[in-house]
Amino acid sequence: MFRTPGTANRRHHAHGGFSRPALACGVLAGALPLLCLTIAAPLLGCAALTRALPPVEAGETVAGLDYRYYEGRWRSIPDLDKLQPAASGHSEALDISAGRRGDDFALRFNGFFEAPKTGVYTFRLRADDGACVRIGDRCVVACNCGRCACFCTGDVHLKQGTHPIEVTYVERDGPEALELWYEGPGISRQPVPASALTRPDQGDGGE
Ligand SMILES: [Ca+2]
């Protein structure tokens, strides 16, 4: 049974059970950055989940994701469009070891997510310190959890096929973590496997 679209960005504790409603603690990113917070989807310009996103023509793809790495000290995910990456490359999946140091960096992963069937997909995100997942033009889930072990959850209605995915991540200090789980039509809750993620083939043979 899948939840009704439009209930994006709920917050759960890592070991099961619902926390207080997400909006009860939803604030703009950065306002209280070290507390466990869920960012209300509308505040991030997230579209209502009312229609299935159509797939895109991805062309030739290979396994993995493209990433860009940024250095700086931020309390929440910065506007990476305004920043120059310090490095870039490819990763097999959402691998934050692409960061070149332990603290004060951000990563942006881009590629494609393969939806094997049309339906509602639920994504569960845990990030230390913060992260945001976009699919197509939708902000699916975002959290600015700091060091707490909670998952933020969001839904997106996808048509079968290939969809652009972007995951941004920021690490300020202390431990770091990024986990993305999903469930959907015919898919039980599990970490998003590398096999569901691809990137454009840039003629490097996937290297
Ligand atoms: Ca951290």
Boltz pocket constraint, residues with backbone or C-beta under 6 A from the ligand:
constraints:
  - pocket:
      binder: B
      contacts: [[A, 128], [A, 129], [A, 146], [A, 171], [A, 172], [A, 173], [A, 174], [A, 175], [A, 176], [A, 177]]
      max_distance: 6.0
